[in-house]
C-alpha cells in the first residue's frame, strides 16, 4: 500500500525565502530518486519553475494584503512511497495517485 506524507516547508534559519525554496525543491527533485525528474509533479505549479512561482505568490500576497507572516508555511512537499513492485511509474504518476487518495489532509485543505 502506498504511503503519503504532507511536509510543510518553512524558512530555514540563516536563509532567504528564495534560498529555502530552491534548496528544498532541488532536494525533492533528486535525480537519483526521481528518474531524472520523471517522477516529479506539481499541484497548481510547474516543477521546473516552482521556486520563481512561489516567490511571486509571496510578493503578490504582500502586495494585496500588506501582511508579512513570520514562520509561515512557504510550500508543501508531498512525498509518496511504494513497496517494491507495487506500482510502476509508467502505470500511474505519483501526483495522480495521490490526488485520487480519499480523505487526505491535502485534499481537505485544498479542495
Helices and strands as residue ranges (DSSP letters): E 3-9, H 17-28, H 50-65, E 75-81, H 94-100, H 105-109
